Amino acid sequence: MVIALIVFLFFPGAFDRFLSSSSLGDPSSANVIDSDLAWSPDSRWIAFDRSDYGGSGENDPVGQSEVFVARADGRGLRQLTRTPGYEAVLGWLPNPLRVVYTSPTKDPIMVYAMTLKGKRTALGEVRATDQVVALSPDGKRLLVGAPLNADHYVLIDLSSGTRRTLPGVILDPDMNWPIGAWSPDGRQLA
């Protein structure tokens, strides 16, 4: 699993080749973009967004981005969301296994967790101007670059909506998108 993830990160198109060689169908169409890959904590599943700007609907969203999951070997493709919005995968939560994603069908943007069987739970919300960077391992906080085009990071407590600017942490103005990651125990940010 780790080798596959490294290949996906450093070799553009590797994920598309993985999907093409699996039972997920051929995403090599110029209209299809798969992004926001996230491995499940047990490494048995991968979640991703699939955008298709010329598709036909079911398992082929038209003009939007939907959340999909598949087994690590590429079999068992499932489309979890079916909305008019542009869903974006943020990560996974264990016990029970759930995919966490944003759903911008309205403002504020909702953050949801969904089981593999399709049961959805709201975790909280973010502003339309927030650039979501990373979900904490416990699923309770989000690191965002906020607001859009600002120069700071903000921590959002999803249950209360409390926002806290991180002092002394400045975003690089030359970056297109803020980056960051949580330590596995959720105590530190890098």
Number of C-alpha atoms within 10 A of each C-alpha: 11 9 8 12 15 11 14 17 13 9 10 10 14 16 19 21 14 17 21 15 13 17 14 19 14 14 20 14 12 9 13 21 15 21 17 14 20 20 21 20 16 9 12 12 22 21 30 25 25 25 23 23 16 14 16 10 11 9 20 19 23 19 17 18 28 28 30 21 25 22 17 17 15 18 15 14 19 17 21 20 21 16 15 15 16 19 26 23 24 25 24 27 19 14 6 10 16 22 29 26 27 23 25 20 13 10 12 15 18 20 22 20 24 21 17 18 9 14 10 16 13 15 19 21 22 24 16 16 16 19 21 23 19 21 24 24 20 12 20 15 22 24 27 25 26 24 15 14 15 15 14 19 26 22 20 21 20 19 13 12 13 11 17 12 15 12 9 8 11 13 17 13 11 7 8 8 14 22 17 14 15 17 11 11 9 15 9 10 12 7
